[in-house]
């Protein structure tokens, strides 16, 4: 892990995902607040956020919205990825992190278990809130190291 520039991370995500979002008429909003650096393994966090953005895009019909917000506070970083898609049945909420569990025809059941493993390897946690017909929000908490300038 090392200190990574948040604006650069967000621009990388925009470059990777915006063409797909535009083609599907999905509005992608990326933002951050606080310190512009995050303590992480760059490649693994990109993988986590890519998995979450892809899942969100699959859950949304044309004209939907996806928001990714990074907030840095003194002791931790919070990353929230939310969509206004179809949401999920509350009974599935606790199963989505199980290896090979999927409710998608083409899904492998690997994306969200990988997300959880990577976040736990960072010493963090990931949770979700979902409302059927209203959308889903994933919330990630990552610890922060003391940063020297």
Helices and strands as residue ranges (DSSP letters): E 2-5, H 6-23, E 27-33, E 37-40, H 42-59, E 65-72, E 76-83, G 90-92, H 111-121, E 125-131, E 135-143
